[in-house]
Amino acid sequence: MVIKVYIASSTGSVAVKKHQQAVVGFLEANRISFQEIDITMLEEQRLWMYRNIPRDKKPEKGNPLPPQIFNEDRYCGSEFTYSFLKFLSTGSIQMRSLPVYVLH
């Protein structure tokens, strides 16, 4: 199981940067191993990310913005999933004990 977080290192959007930092920081703080993939450096990875986000999860206009989260090849969500995970981790549930399918 490899959690993949697709990010954009050279984005001009402060909001995107903050969301990326929040997701990565959360995973690191909870000792959840993940792979960070920079879509600005790897065209093939950017295209893979776009193709593998379910149609109903894509924005009506434009391309999906990072961060986008996958478990191996299974789409888990974006920064909104991160907000849900953060909420879960503040309760009595330990983040490390959550099964990965909760991410979906």
C-alpha positions in Angstrom: 0.0 0.0 0.0 1.4 3.3 -1.1 -0.4 6.6 -0.5 0.5 9.0 -3.3 0.0 12.7 -2.9 0.1 14.6 -6.2 1.4 18.1 -5.7 2.6 21.1 -7.8 5.8 22.6 -6.5 5.7 25.6 -8.7 2.1 26.8 -8.3 1.3 30.5 -8.0 -1.7 29.8 -5.9 -1.3 30.4 -2.2 -4.4 28.4 -1.5 -3.0 25.4 -3.4 0.3 25.7 -1.5 -1.5 25.8 1.8 -3.6 22.8 1.0 -0.6 20.8 -0.1 1.4 21.7 3.0 -1.6 20.8 5.2 -2.0 17.4 3.6 1.7 16.5 3.6 2.2 17.9 7.2 -0.8 15.8 8.4 0.5 12.6 6.9 4.0 13.2 8.3 2.7 14.1 11.8 0.7 10.9 11.9 3.6 8.9 10.6 1.7 7.7 7.5 4.1 6.8 4.8 3.4 8.4 1.4 5.0 9.2 -1.9 4.9 12.8 -3.0 4.6 13.2 -6.8 5.3 16.6 -8.4 3.1 17.0 -11.4 5.0 20.1 -12.6 8.1 18.1 -13.1 6.6 14.9 -14.6 4.2 15.4 -17.4 3.3 11.7 -17.6 2.3 11.8 -13.9 0.2 14.9 -14.3 -1.7 13.2 -17.2 -2.1 10.0 -15.2 -3.5 12.0 -12.3 -6.0 13.7 -14.5 -7.1 10.5 -16.2 -7.5 8.6 -12.9 -9.7 11.1 -11.0 -13.3 9.8 -11.4 -15.5 12.0 -13.7 -17.9 12.8 -10.8 -15.0 14.2 -8.7 -13.6 16.5 -11.4 -14.5 20.2 -11.4 -17.1 21.4 -13.9 -14.5 23.7 -15.5 -10.7 23.3 -15.8 -8.5 20.6 -14.4 -8.4 19.2 -10.9 -6.0 21.1 -8.6 -3.5 19.5 -6.3 -3.2 18.1 -3.9 -4.9 14.9 -5.1 -4.6 11.7 -3.0 -4.4 8.1 -4.2 -3.9 4.7 -2.6 -1.8 2.9 -5.2 -4.0 3.5 -8.2 -7.3 4.1 -6.3 -8.5 7.6 -6.1 -9.0 8.8 -2.5 -9.8 12.5 -2.9 -8.4 15.9 -2.6 -7.9 18.4 0.2 -11.5 17.8 1.2 -10.6 14.2 2.1 -7.8 15.6 4.2 -10.3 17.7 6.2 -12.3 14.5 6.9 -9.2 12.6 8.0 -8.2 15.4 10.2 -11.6 15.4 11.8 -11.4 11.7 12.4 -8.0 11.9 13.9 -9.1 14.4 16.5 -11.5 11.9 18.1 -10.8 8.7 19.8 -9.9 7.0 16.6 -6.2 6.7 16.0 -5.3 7.7 12.4 -2.7 4.9 12.1 -5.4 2.3 12.9 -7.8 3.5 10.2 -8.0 1.1 7.2 -7.0 2.8 4.0 -10.4 2.2 2.4 -11.7 4.9 4.7 -9.9 7.4 2.5 -12.2 6.6 -0.4 
